[in-house]
Each structure stands twice: as structure tokens, then as C-alpha cells.
Amino acid sequence: MTIINQVQLEKLFQLAGVIKPDNITAEDINRVVVELEKKINPHTEEKSLLCLNQKAYVLIVDDLELSLHQLSLLLTKCGYTVHIARSKEEALDKYQKHGYDYVLLDLFLPEPDEGIELLKSIVLLEKTITDNTKVIMISGTDSNELVQKCYQSGASEFVKKDAEWHKNILRHLRQIDSEKSGAISDFYIDIVDEEKKLAYIRAKNLTKTAVRQELQKEILTLTNRGLSNIVLDMKDIAKIDSQGIELIVFAYKLCTEAKGSFMLCNVSGAVNQAFSYVFLNNVISIFRGKEDAFNSFK
């Protein structure tokens, strides 16, 4: 274990631009780490780093600075517009002033009663019904009684803070996104091999705006999870337009930037011809079937 002396602590707070309190707590250290990370990786909480055609708005409510920063950074990278609140009062104020698709609410603020009270207040607002806002509760608790109380109070989902909690939140958001847009039946995603960072997508229709938007979000989510090797199966796609080609180029660039590979399989003659017009057939690897594509990673 590394011991930090008083001089090093002074320097740490100075570099972060944070006033050092007399009695330093673990949360103070977390706050300093967050501020330093913001300086190294500039990030604005109110704006999305990646511009998608349609952004879902998310309000994250947590009194732990490190959790707020990590989750807001992840969701922003995945194309969501993120606002944050650190207390029940601040959350209600922001919720009543803005429209949100999702509220991610930590149960302990710092006590579970406050989280439940805020959940009930949000659910009872007419605005929640009008905006079709989904509230996802987050907590490290193992209490089945508290979990059930969240559902009884109107929570859409409950995510336990375990090793996979960030991924589970993204999974719930994507599932709800897809259900809302009606695009969920137009593509299928499978994590083929976590170790090889390999994912498989089978799409039915790239001419639908909603499908393209959801696929773009899913590809963002996969690469942010570290799954940078993606195979897109085009067996059910008979034709492709310029917007569909733009999506293919987007996916290729994203995987390449993540030091992975984007590949296609089961490409029809008409689609391959469309690719040849923009020279994509000489850039992106195209395989006869998905097994051939999978085997190329061995």
C-alpha cells in the first residue's frame, strides 16, 4: 500500500484546484481524483461528445463524486446527453426544469429513505408520464426488501453495483431505447468472444432511420465496452442507401480507432456493387459467412 504524506496531499489538491479540508475523507480524495481526470481528459457534463441524430437525456443522481464522473463520462461517450445532481433537492429542481428519458438514481442519498422518497416524487409527477421517463435505481445493497420497495415505488429497473454495473446500466438503456423506437426486432447482437473482443450483429433493414440510429448507439456501446472487433451480417439486407453506407463507414472508423476490426459477411451482389462505387469493398474485409469472419480472429 502506498502512503501519501502531507506535502504530497497538499500538491495533489493544488494540482486539482481543490481547497484541502482540515479533515480529509475518502470522498475528498475521490473528488480530487475526478478533478484531475477532468483536467487530463476534458469533459463537459451537460454536452455529448459524440453527436447522434437523436440524443436521449439522462439525469444521474448520486452523492458520490467518483460514481457521478465515471457514469456520466461513459454515457456521454455512448451518445447520451447527461445532467447530474448530488442531492434530492437538486435532482427535483433539475427534473422539473428539463425533460429526461431516464433518471439513474442511487438509492442511498446517503440514506435509502431519501432515495425512495425521490423515486416516489418523480413517479408521481405528471411530467414523468408525459415524457415517458424511466427511473433506474442503482445500489450496492443486498437487501431484497429494499430492492422490492424500489419496484413497488415505481422503478423500471434495479441495477446492483457489482463489477458489471456500468455494463448492466447500458444494457438496460439500450433495451428500452430499442423498445421505444420499434427497432429491437430489426437487429440481433451477440457477444461471441469476450477475450477476443468479438461481437456479432445481424441487421434486417438499414433503410429505416430508427434502426440506423439504434445500431449506431449499439456499436458505440460495444466499442466502449472494449468489444472492438465487430462482424456485421448483411444476409437479410438486399439494398443499401447513402445513409446505410455512412453507418458502415462510421462503424469501420470506430472499430479502427479502438484498434479493432470491422468486418462484413453475407453481402449481396447489389450491396457489394454499392460499396464498390465508394471503394469500400477494397477497405473493409468481406467474408462469405459469419464463421469465416469469426475464424479470421483465430
ZIJO-V454050 format. One record per pair of residues at least 4 apart in sequence whose C-alpha atoms are under 6 Angstrom apart, sorted by the first residue. I is the first residue (numbers start at 1). J is the second residue. Records with the same first field share a line. If there is no record, write none. Layout:
# ZIJO-V454050
I->J / J
This chain:
# ZIJO-V454050
13->18 / 20
16->32 / 35 / 36
30->66
31->65
37->41
38->42
45->82
46->82 / 83
47->81
48->76 / 81
50->79
55->80
56->80 / 101
57->81 / 100 / 101
58->82 / 100 / 102 / 103
59->83 / 84 / 103
60->84 / 103 / 104
61->84 / 85 / 86 / 105
62->86 / 106
63->86 / 109
68->72
69->73
72->76
75->80
76->80
78->220 / 221
85->90 / 91
91->95
101->133
102->133 / 134 / 135
103->135
104->136 / 137
105->137 / 138
106->137 / 138 / 139
107->112 / 115 / 138 / 139
108->112 / 115
109->114 / 115
120->153
127->131
128->132 / 133
134->156
135->155 / 156
136->155 / 156 / 157 / 158
137->158
138->158 / 159 / 160
139->160 / 161
140->160 / 161
150->155
151->155
161->165
173->177
178->182 / 183 / 184
179->184
183->211
186->203 / 204
187->202 / 203 / 204
188->201 / 202
189->200 / 201
190->199 / 200
191->199
192->198 / 199
193->198
197->227 / 228 / 229
198->227 / 229 / 230
199->230
200->230 / 231
201->232
202->232 / 233
204->236 / 237
205->237
206->212 / 244
222->227
223->227 / 228
228->255 / 258 / 260
229->260 / 261 / 262
230->262
231->262 / 263 / 264
232->264
233->264 / 265
234->266 / 267
235->266
239->271
240->244
252->262
255->260 / 261 / 262
256->260 / 261
263->285 / 286
264->286
265->286 / 287 / 288 / 289 / 290
266->288 / 289
275->279 / 280 / 281
276->280 / 281
280->284
287->293
